[in-house]
Amino acid sequence: MAEKRRKEEEEHLPVLDGKEPPQSLESEQAVLGAMLMERDAIIVATGMLGPNDFYSGQHQELFTAMQAMFREDRPVDIVTLQAWFGPDAPVDSGYLGALLEAAPTAAAVKH
C-alpha cells in the first residue's frame, strides 16, 4: 500500500522546466519531528512553511493536521495525531516515531 501511495505521489509532482523541484525528505522529516517534540517548533514552522512546501503528500497531510490541532489548542504528539486521523492516517505510529528520531532537537525546525 505504501508503495502504491508513493507511486501516486510521484505521478503528481510538479515539474519545473522538465526537472523535479528540489526536495529533501530528511529535512521534511526533521521539521515534522521537531513539531511533534515541542509546541514552539509548530509556531516557528508554521511561520516559515506551508503544506505546499513539503514534497511528500503524506508530510503535507501531517503538517496540515498539526497546524489544525495547534490552532484548536490540542496537544500534538504521536497518540493525538493518530487519533486525529483515525483509520485514515497517512502513516502509521511507527513512522511518526521515526519522525521524532529524525529531529535531533526541536530547534532543528529553523534549519
ZADO-1210 file (C-alpha; in nm, 4 decimals, padded with zeros to 6 digits):
<atoms>
<atom x="00.0000" y="00.0000" z="00.0000" code="MET" pos="1"/>
<atom x="00.2826" y="00.2399" z="00.0857" code="ALA" pos="2"/>
<atom x="00.4461" y="00.1622" z="-00.2487" code="GLU" pos="3"/>
<atom x="00.1214" y="00.2408" z="-00.4313" code="LYS" pos="4"/>
<atom x="00.0835" y="00.5706" z="-00.2434" code="ARG" pos="5"/>
<atom x="00.4438" y="00.6689" z="-00.3225" code="ARG" pos="6"/>
<atom x="00.3895" y="00.5937" z="-00.6920" code="LYS" pos="7"/>
<atom x="00.0703" y="00.8043" z="-00.6925" code="GLU" pos="8"/>
<atom x="00.2576" y="01.0911" z="-00.5246" code="GLU" pos="9"/>
<atom x="00.5346" y="01.0742" z="-00.7832" code="GLU" pos="10"/>
<atom x="00.2816" y="01.0971" z="-01.0659" code="GLU" pos="11"/>
<atom x="00.1515" y="01.4287" z="-00.9293" code="HIS" pos="12"/>
<atom x="00.4820" y="01.6015" z="-00.8672" code="LEU" pos="13"/>
<atom x="00.5303" y="01.9467" z="-01.0157" code="PRO" pos="14"/>
<atom x="00.7907" y="01.9702" z="-01.2872" code="VAL" pos="15"/>
<atom x="00.9959" y="02.2831" z="-01.3485" code="LEU" pos="16"/>
<atom x="01.1465" y="02.3056" z="-01.6984" code="ASP" pos="17"/>
<atom x="01.1466" y="01.9277" z="-01.7217" code="GLY" pos="18"/>
<atom x="01.3137" y="01.8850" z="-01.3826" code="LYS" pos="19"/>
<atom x="01.1752" y="01.7785" z="-01.0474" code="GLU" pos="20"/>
<atom x="01.1768" y="02.0544" z="-00.7848" code="PRO" pos="21"/>
<atom x="01.4457" y="02.0318" z="-00.5170" code="PRO" pos="22"/>
<atom x="01.3463" y="01.8292" z="-00.2150" code="GLN" pos="23"/>
<atom x="01.4852" y="01.6740" z="00.0977" code="SER" pos="24"/>
<atom x="01.2648" y="01.4174" z="00.2624" code="LEU" pos="25"/>
<atom x="01.5106" y="01.4060" z="00.5516" code="GLU" pos="26"/>
<atom x="01.4630" y="01.7789" z="00.6101" code="SER" pos="27"/>
<atom x="01.0864" y="01.7392" z="00.5953" code="GLU" pos="28"/>
<atom x="01.1067" y="01.4579" z="00.8490" code="GLN" pos="29"/>
<atom x="01.3241" y="01.6696" z="01.0783" code="ALA" pos="30"/>
<atom x="01.0744" y="01.9581" z="01.0687" code="VAL" pos="31"/>
<atom x="00.7775" y="01.7316" z="01.1389" code="LEU" pos="32"/>
<atom x="00.9681" y="01.5539" z="01.4154" code="GLY" pos="33"/>
<atom x="01.0536" y="01.8866" z="01.5777" code="ALA" pos="34"/>
<atom x="00.6861" y="01.9844" z="01.5592" code="MET" pos="35"/>
<atom x="00.5961" y="01.6622" z="01.7404" code="LEU" pos="36"/>
<atom x="00.8577" y="01.7341" z="02.0088" code="MET" pos="37"/>
<atom x="00.7695" y="02.0869" z="02.1061" code="GLU" pos="38"/>
<atom x="00.4808" y="02.3297" z="02.0553" code="ARG" pos="39"/>
<atom x="00.7212" y="02.6194" z="01.9981" code="ASP" pos="40"/>
<atom x="00.8532" y="02.4364" z="01.6923" code="ALA" pos="41"/>
<atom x="00.4998" y="02.4379" z="01.5496" code="ILE" pos="42"/>
<atom x="00.4908" y="02.8167" z="01.5810" code="ILE" pos="43"/>
<atom x="00.8265" y="02.8518" z="01.4062" code="VAL" pos="44"/>
<atom x="00.7456" y="02.6003" z="01.1320" code="ALA" pos="45"/>
<atom x="00.4038" y="02.7429" z="01.0500" code="THR" pos="46"/>
<atom x="00.5554" y="03.0909" z="01.0359" code="GLY" pos="47"/>
<atom x="00.8097" y="02.9760" z="00.7778" code="MET" pos="48"/>
<atom x="00.6361" y="02.6977" z="00.5860" code="LEU" pos="49"/>
<atom x="00.3054" y="02.5919" z="00.4411" code="GLY" pos="50"/>
<atom x="00.1796" y="02.2481" z="00.3364" code="PRO" pos="51"/>
<atom x="00.2881" y="02.3017" z="-00.0250" code="ASN" pos="52"/>
<atom x="00.6480" y="02.3434" z="00.0869" code="ASP" pos="53"/>
<atom x="00.6548" y="01.9683" z="00.1533" code="PHE" pos="54"/>
<atom x="00.7396" y="01.7360" z="-00.1348" code="TYR" pos="55"/>
<atom x="00.5722" y="01.4323" z="00.0209" code="SER" pos="56"/>
<atom x="00.1929" y="01.4274" z="00.0165" code="GLY" pos="57"/>
<atom x="00.1994" y="01.2372" z="00.3449" code="GLN" pos="58"/>
<atom x="00.4123" y="01.5077" z="00.5002" code="HIS" pos="59"/>
<atom x="00.1733" y="01.7733" z="00.3676" code="GLN" pos="60"/>
<atom x="-00.1140" y="01.5950" z="00.5417" code="GLU" pos="61"/>
<atom x="00.0787" y="01.5642" z="00.8680" code="LEU" pos="62"/>
<atom x="00.1828" y="01.9298" z="00.8623" code="PHE" pos="63"/>
<atom x="-00.1741" y="02.0442" z="00.7932" code="THR" pos="64"/>
<atom x="-00.3111" y="01.8275" z="01.0737" code="ALA" pos="65"/>
<atom x="-00.0530" y="01.9522" z="01.3238" code="MET" pos="66"/>
<atom x="-00.1346" y="02.3123" z="01.2269" code="GLN" pos="67"/>
<atom x="-00.5061" y="02.2493" z="01.2793" code="ALA" pos="68"/>
<atom x="-00.4534" y="02.0741" z="01.6117" code="MET" pos="69"/>
<atom x="-00.2318" y="02.3585" z="01.7317" code="PHE" pos="70"/>
<atom x="-00.4901" y="02.6204" z="01.6298" code="ARG" pos="71"/>
<atom x="-00.7527" y="02.4292" z="01.8289" code="GLU" pos="72"/>
<atom x="-00.5149" y="02.4267" z="02.1287" code="ASP" pos="73"/>
<atom x="-00.4945" y="02.0464" z="02.1243" code="ARG" pos="74"/>
<atom x="-00.1806" y="01.8625" z="02.2266" code="PRO" pos="75"/>
<atom x="00.0251" y="01.7454" z="01.9302" code="VAL" pos="76"/>
<atom x="00.2033" y="01.4131" z="01.9782" code="ASP" pos="77"/>
<atom x="00.2064" y="01.0680" z="01.8216" code="ILE" pos="78"/>
<atom x="-00.1051" y="00.9459" z="02.0018" code="VAL" pos="79"/>
<atom x="-00.3163" y="01.2566" z="01.9434" code="THR" pos="80"/>
<atom x="-00.2070" y="01.2836" z="01.5799" code="LEU" pos="81"/>
<atom x="-00.3041" y="00.9209" z="01.5126" code="GLN" pos="82"/>
<atom x="-00.6388" y="00.9841" z="01.6836" code="ALA" pos="83"/>
<atom x="-00.6912" y="01.2994" z="01.4739" code="TRP" pos="84"/>
<atom x="-00.6722" y="01.0951" z="01.1538" code="PHE" pos="85"/>
<atom x="-00.8408" y="00.7809" z="01.2829" code="GLY" pos="86"/>
<atom x="-00.8242" y="00.4906" z="01.0385" code="PRO" pos="87"/>
<atom x="-00.7363" y="00.7276" z="00.7519" code="ASP" pos="88"/>
<atom x="-00.3927" y="00.8189" z="00.8881" code="ALA" pos="89"/>
<atom x="-00.1429" y="00.8782" z="00.6066" code="PRO" pos="90"/>
<atom x="00.1287" y="00.6984" z="00.8074" code="VAL" pos="91"/>
<atom x="00.1431" y="00.4544" z="01.0974" code="ASP" pos="92"/>
<atom x="00.2629" y="00.5230" z="01.4501" code="SER" pos="93"/>
<atom x="00.5995" y="00.3629" z="01.3709" code="GLY" pos="94"/>
<atom x="00.6648" y="00.6269" z="01.1065" code="TYR" pos="95"/>
<atom x="00.5638" y="00.9022" z="01.3490" code="LEU" pos="96"/>
<atom x="00.8153" y="00.7610" z="01.5960" code="GLY" pos="97"/>
<atom x="01.0801" y="00.7727" z="01.3245" code="ALA" pos="98"/>
<atom x="00.9977" y="01.1412" z="01.2716" code="LEU" pos="99"/>
<atom x="01.0845" y="01.2081" z="01.6348" code="LEU" pos="100"/>
<atom x="01.4206" y="01.0412" z="01.5804" code="GLU" pos="101"/>
<atom x="01.4795" y="01.2447" z="01.2621" code="ALA" pos="102"/>
<atom x="01.4861" y="01.5739" z="01.4548" code="ALA" pos="103"/>
<atom x="01.7861" y="01.5920" z="01.6869" code="PRO" pos="104"/>
<atom x="01.6227" y="01.8840" z="01.8711" code="THR" pos="105"/>
<atom x="01.3097" y="02.0922" z="01.8341" code="ALA" pos="106"/>
<atom x="01.5351" y="02.3816" z="01.7318" code="ALA" pos="107"/>
<atom x="01.6122" y="02.1887" z="01.4108" code="ALA" pos="108"/>
<atom x="01.2966" y="02.3312" z="01.2557" code="VAL" pos="109"/>
<atom x="01.4807" y="02.6601" z="01.1927" code="LYS" pos="110"/>
<atom x="01.7370" y="02.4875" z="00.9736" code="HIS" pos="111"/>
</atoms>
